[in-house]
Amino acid sequence: MTNLDLSTLVLHKGSHEDSPLLCVMEATAVWLGENKKDHGIDAVCPRIEVYARVLNDTMPHEERQRLIAFIPRLPNTKPRTEAQDLARRWMLQETATKLFAASAMRAAGLTEQADKLSRCVVTDSETSRFWAAEAAEAARAAEVAWAEGAALAARAAEVAWAEGAALAALAAGAAGAVWAADAAGMWDESINLLDRLIKVTEEAA
């Protein structure tokens, strides 16, 4: 481990190859004693890495600092079993659908679509495919209504692989932007999702 002082650390948006500034993943690499980099950190689950990196770049500056507390927890999150990896995949899709996409739909006045997406539960491939189709339908409705933010959030729920982590983070930002009064609530949910993703391997240790 390194002597990186988390108590004085300030996280910044973007990557900083030629700068002393750090984003959350760069700080994690430094914490591990590795060369500074914002992706491809061996000790970190690829899904979590993508989600944390894009969340870092999506959150407002003050909210971004909440990610510092997760730096000691991000290492050793690589899934040890397929079941752990799938648990994270379903978790990302379910949260992006029932919270982020549904919130943006509701803010855009698409109440029927919001109510439907808010009932999302993803536990396996079958339910994943079902809710991906529901999200795709909601996205089309949002596009027809010219609800750009809602469409972005709905699309996030369609993807459950590593790219889906990034889209889930963007969906939280889209929902917050459309529903400015509850933007803080969206970031709370985003942080909660990161915590739950990490706990998949923490609780199995």
Beta strands, then each sheet from edge to edge (+ up, - down):
end
